[in-house]
Amino acid sequence: MPPTPTRSHAATIFSLLGRLGPLLALILLIALATALDQNGSFLSVQNFTNILRQNSFVGIIALGMTAIIVLGGIDLSVGSMVALVGGVGIIAMNRAGAAGWPTAASIGVGAATMLLLGTALGAFNGFVVAAGRIPPFIATLGGMAIFRSLSLLFANGGEYRASVPGFEKIGGASWTLPISYTPAGADAAVQFVNLRFDLPTCVFLGLAAVLSIIMSRTTYGRHVHAIGDNEHAAHYAGIHLGRMRVATYALMGLLCAVAALLVSSRMNSVSSAQTGSMYELDAIAAVVVGGASMRGGRGGMWGTVVGVLILGVINNMLNMISSTETLKRLGMEGINIAHLQGLVKGLIVIAAVLVQRGRTA
């Protein structure tokens, strides 16, 4: 019996909401933040550039988390991994510099150490999940404790400080493009606005484009989706589950290393206790808000990019309305709204999962 028109229309609407929901939520958040803005700075080019740069580090990790969640897994160790990888990389770089290596070579040693170690730690997580048949939640929870403990041990609970000059220029690199425009009015003079491109933002968006192609148009990406959608069917189809898990977690580790390189360079240091703190929550939240299913089998890189922007706009909006004037206007004087960022993120994750469950019920 064919479905009734009403049911068909409802299914179409839910399908469109599933694809466009995150983007619509981002538009509504921007409209809300604009309405709450007192000085008109929210819609400025500089503010949106800052939002992208500030959230690009977590965004890079969220791209790897997207592949993990599509696979049907989870990784709680990413924040601790960033701290450990960044710290060990700085140690290697400082020792190369102290040994008389040229500045560029010393920085190259540090960067290579981070990338290799991050990939190895990610592969270790994948091996524990695949060979040990341990649930990803438990395996990466253990990894989180191990990596953070080692980070604290190597720095004696302090921080890793880079001593090679020029290292800080990597994370702080940016390019400015002047854009001209003519305001309304016959006698209006030509105005210029500087459009800034920060290296972390460019890396984030570039990786999103590359990984989107990999996940949608390669055998690897199709296998990841197949395993997340139905692990048993994927096994019977001849897909090697263990290798795919190790490869996907290794990719997660590599992206953590990229984020660690950019974070440590921008700060010129790594805190053994604080660097990477809560990155796992932010990354998972961005992926889920971006439309990926926690059950696996569904998710996209550009949806995650939108999810990262949603969380970034929320943080920016909460900081913006923390001003005394805005709180007075809202009748909430004396409350530091910025402290509610974790509460808002947690509620968003819960709401996104409930929406997914309602859609699949």
MODAUR-V20752 format. One line per field, one symbol per residue. ss: DSSP state (H for helix, E for strand, - for the rest). phi: phi as a letter, one per 40 degrees, with the letter a starting at -180 (. if undefined). A space follows every 10 residues. Layout:
ss: ???
phi: ???
//
This chain:
ss: ----HHHHHH HHHHHHHHHH HHHHHHHHHH HHHHHH---- ----HHHHHH HHHHHHHHHH HHHHHHHHHH H------HHH HHHHHHHHHH HHHHHHHH-- --HHHHHHHH HHHHHHHHHH HHHHHHHHHH H----HHHHH HHHHHHHHHH HHHH----EE E------HHH H--EEEEEEE EE-------E EEEEEEEEHH HHHHHHHHHH HHHHHHH-HH HHHHHHHHH- HHHHHH---- HHHHHHHHHH HHHHHHHHHH HHHHHHH-EE E-------HH HHHHHHHHH- ---------- HHHHHHHHHH HHHHHHHHHH ---HHHHHHH ------HHHH HHHHHHHHHH HHHHHHHHHH -
phi: .cccdccccc cccccccccb ddcccccccc ccccccccbg ccccdccccc ccccbccccc cccccccccc chbabccccc cdcccccccc dccccccccg cddccccccc cccccccccc ccccdccccc ccfcdddccc cccdcccccc ccccbfgbbc bcbccgcccc cccabbbcbc abcchcbccc bbbcccbcdd cccdcccccc cccccbbbcd ccccccccca cccccccgcc cccccccccc cdcccccccc cccccccfab ccbbcgcgcc cccccccccc hccccggaia ccccdccccc ccccdccccc cccdcccccc gbcgbccccc cccccccccc cccccccccc c
//
